[in-house]
Amino acid sequence: MSRLRKALDKAQQQNGDTPVEGAEATVATEPAAPAPTTTDRPAQRVAVDLSHARERRLVAFLDDHPVAEQYRKLRTQLRAHAQATGDNCFLITSPGSSDGKTLTALNLAVSMAREMDQTVLLVDANLRAPAVAQLLGLTPERGLADYLEGNAEVSDCLLRTDVGKLTLFAGVGSNGGAAELLDSQRMRDLVAELKGRYPDRTILFDGPGVEGAADPIILSRFVDRVLLVVREGATHSDALSKALSVLPQDKLLGTVLTASLEVPGG
């Protein structure tokens, strides 16, 4: 029995849910808005404070942490998939809002960016509760919502970190019109530009959970593939069923299990 099946069984026992058939998977891998404008102005350079990395569960910075090795394995699988298919744009989402998707996206991005020849752009596309930059102790002034509303340029929202070749497209504040902004022509044009401008760069989108938001369904239309994050002992089977039913099956690359007690070497 796989680790994912065990996790779901545990959650089902705790919550009294009915098992989900066929849910098991492994990681294999409005009115028209103005067209996006970019400038050649360089992104803001920022330094990441790593003094509290362990407390923030940013394990990809910790070479001796057993979970860091799991992210290196995930990194290797994702890169192999990208090399075989040409896919370079991935959405990371989850059935609910507390499954660990933002930590997964950030740790994966850090792990990839620390490779010698890997350039990574991590986009905080959770307009309702952005947290990527904040987890790194950064306080951006502009974010994706500002850009989509026409109040900022791309360069205003980019943070070039001192972590390998990791750049963040920040998120700031909370926006109640998230779905409308993400479903705008301006967002479509932005994703196309990000994918086309640097075809050798990996782009990771941290989106909100599927439950209670149309945002990840919208984002899934723009990306190449989707990674679904499932939390051991917490993800409800009905929430997982819903996520699997609304996300495009042909884009679902696999699942990532978080909070597992069965980490090799742990």
C-alpha positions in Angstrom: 0.0 0.0 0.0 1.5 3.4 -1.0 2.2 6.2 1.4 -0.6 8.3 -0.2 -3.2 5.5 0.3 -2.1 5.2 3.9 -2.5 9.0 4.4 -6.0 9.0 2.9 -7.0 6.0 4.9 -5.9 7.7 8.1 -7.8 10.9 7.2 -10.9 8.9 6.3 -10.8 7.0 9.6 -10.5 10.3 11.5 -13.3 12.0 9.6 -15.6 9.1 8.9 -15.3 9.5 5.1 -15.9 7.0 2.4 -12.7 5.8 0.6 -12.0 7.3 -2.8 -11.7 4.9 -5.7 -8.9 5.6 -8.1 -7.4 8.5 -6.2 -4.0 7.1 -5.8 -1.2 8.8 -7.7 2.5 9.4 -7.5 4.7 12.2 -8.5 6.2 11.6 -12.0 6.8 13.8 -12.6 -15.2 41.3 -17.6 -14.2 43.8 -19.9 -10.9 43.4 -21.7 -8.0 44.7 -19.6 -5.1 46.5 -21.2 -2.3 44.4 -22.6 0.6 43.7 -20.3 3.5 46.0 -20.5 7.0 45.2 -19.2 10.1 47.2 -18.9 13.8 46.4 -18.9 14.1 47.8 -15.5 15.8 45.2 -13.4 14.0 43.3 -10.6 14.6 44.4 -7.1 17.4 42.4 -5.4 16.6 41.1 -1.9 18.4 39.1 0.7 16.7 36.2 2.4 17.2 35.8 6.1 17.8 32.1 6.7 18.3 32.3 10.5 14.8 30.9 11.1 14.6 28.5 8.1 14.0 25.4 10.2 11.2 27.1 12.3 9.5 28.2 9.1 9.8 24.6 7.7 12.0 25.9 4.8 13.8 22.6 4.8 15.2 22.9 1.3 17.8 25.3 2.8 19.0 22.5 5.2 21.1 20.0 3.4 21.1 17.6 6.3 17.4 17.6 6.8 15.7 14.3 5.7 12.8 16.1 4.0 15.2 18.2 2.0 16.2 15.0 0.2 12.6 14.3 -0.7 12.4 17.7 -2.4 15.6 17.0 -4.2 14.0 13.8 -5.5 10.9 15.7 -6.5 13.1 18.3 -8.2 14.8 15.5 -10.2 11.5 14.0 -11.3 10.1 17.3 -12.4 13.2 18.3 -14.3 13.3 14.9 -16.1 9.7 15.5 -17.1 10.5 19.0 -18.3 13.4 17.7 -20.4 11.3 15.0 -21.9 8.3 17.1 -22.8 9.3 20.7 -22.9 6.9 21.6 -20.1 8.2 24.5 -18.0 5.1 25.9 -16.3 3.5 24.2 -13.3 0.7 24.9 -10.9 0.9 23.7 -7.3 -2.5 23.4 -5.7 -4.3 21.2 -3.2 -7.8 20.0 -2.3 -8.1 22.3 0.8 -6.4 25.4 2.2 -4.2 23.7 4.8 -2.5 20.9 2.9 1.0 22.5 2.7 1.0 23.6 -0.9 2.7 26.9 -0.3 5.5 25.3 1.7 5.8 22.6 -1.0 6.0 25.2 -3.8 8.6 27.3 -1.9 10.7 24.4 -0.9 10.6 22.9 -4.4 11.5 26.3 -5.9 14.4 26.7 -3.5 15.7 23.2 -4.2 15.6 23.7 -8.0 17.1 27.2 -7.8 20.1 25.9 -5.8 21.1 23.7 -8.8 24.0 25.2 -10.7 22.2 25.8 -14.0 18.5 26.0 -12.9 16.6 29.3 -13.1 13.3 29.4 -11.3 10.4 31.9 -11.1 7.9 31.3 -8.3 4.6 33.2 -8.8 2.4 33.8 -5.8 -0.9 33.4 -7.5 -2.9 33.1 -4.3 -4.5 36.5 -4.6 -6.8 35.8 -1.6 -3.9 35.1 0.9 -0.5 35.5 -0.6 2.3 34.1 1.6 5.4 33.1 -0.4 7.4 36.3 0.1 6.2 36.6 3.6 7.5 33.1 4.5 10.9 34.3 3.4 10.7 37.3 5.7 10.2 39.7 2.8 7.8 42.6 2.6 7.1 43.4 -1.1 5.2 46.6 -1.9 3.6 45.4 -5.1 2.3 42.1 -6.2 0.4 40.1 -8.9 -3.0 41.7 -8.1 -1.5 45.2 -8.5 -0.2 44.2 -11.9 -3.4 42.6 -13.0 -5.3 45.7 -12.0 -3.0 47.9 -14.1 -1.4 49.6 -11.1 2.1 48.1 -11.5 4.5 46.7 -14.1 6.1 43.3 -14.0 9.4 44.6 -12.8 7.6 46.3 -9.8 6.5 42.8 -8.6 9.7 40.8 -9.1 12.1 40.1 -6.3 15.4 38.6 -7.3 16.6 36.7 -4.3 20.1 35.7 -3.3 19.0 32.0 -3.2 20.6 30.6 -6.3 18.7 31.7 -9.3 15.3 32.1 -7.6 13.1 35.1 -8.5 9.7 35.7 -6.9 6.7 37.3 -8.6 5.3 38.5 -5.3 1.8 38.6 -3.9 0.6 41.4 -1.5 -2.6 41.8 0.5 -6.0 40.1 -0.1 -8.1 40.6 -3.2 -11.8 39.8 -3.2 -12.0 39.8 -7.0 -9.3 37.1 -7.4 -11.2 34.9 -9.9 -12.0 37.8 -12.2 -8.4 39.0 -12.2 -7.0 35.6 -12.9 -9.5 35.0 -15.7 -8.6 38.2 -17.4 -6.8 38.7 -20.7 -4.1 40.5 -18.9 -3.3 37.3 -16.9 -3.4 35.1 -20.0 -0.9 37.5 -21.7 1.3 37.5 -18.7 1.6 33.8 -18.5 2.3 33.5 -22.2 5.0 36.1 -21.8 6.6 34.5 -18.8 6.7 31.1 -20.6 8.0 32.5 -23.8 10.5 35.1 -22.6 12.7 32.5 -20.8 11.9 29.1 -22.2 14.7 27.4 -20.2 13.3 28.7 -16.9 11.0 26.7 -14.7 7.9 28.6 -13.6 6.0 27.5 -10.5 2.6 29.0 -9.7 1.5 28.7 -6.0 -2.3 28.8 -6.3 -5.1 28.6 -3.6 -6.8 25.3 -2.7 -9.6 24.0 -4.9 -12.1 23.9 -2.1 -14.1 27.2 -2.1 -12.3 28.9 -5.0 -12.4 28.7 -8.8 -8.9 30.2 -9.0 -6.9 27.0 -9.4 -9.3 25.7 -12.0 -8.7 29.0 -14.0 -5.0 28.8 -13.5 -4.9 25.2 -14.6 -5.9 26.3 -18.1 -2.8 28.4 -18.5 -0.1 26.1 -17.2 1.5 23.0 -18.7 1.0 20.6 -15.7 -0.6 20.5 -12.2 0.9 19.1 -9.0 -1.7 18.3 -6.3 -0.6 18.4 -2.7 -2.2 16.1 -0.2 -1.7 16.2 3.6 -1.4 13.0 5.6 -4.1 12.6 8.1 -5.9 15.8 7.1 -7.1 15.7 3.5 -10.7 14.7 3.3 -11.6 12.1 0.7 -14.5 14.2 -0.5 -12.3 17.2 -1.0 -9.8 15.1 -2.9 -12.6 13.7 -5.1 -13.8 17.2 -5.9 -10.2 18.3 -6.8 -9.7 15.4 -9.0 -13.0 15.9 -10.7 -12.5 19.6 -11.6 -8.8 19.7 -12.4 -8.0 18.7 -16.0 -6.9 15.1 -15.9 -4.6 15.4 -18.9 -2.6 18.0 -17.0 -2.4 16.3 -13.6 1.2 15.3 -13.2 0.9 13.6 -9.8 0.6 14.2 -6.1 2.9 15.3 -3.3 2.3 13.9 0.2 3.0 16.4 3.0 3.3 15.9 6.8 4.1 12.2 6.4 5.5 10.4 9.4 7.3 7.9 7.1 10.2 10.1 5.8 13.2 7.9 5.0 16.0 8.7 7.3 13.7 10.8 9.6 
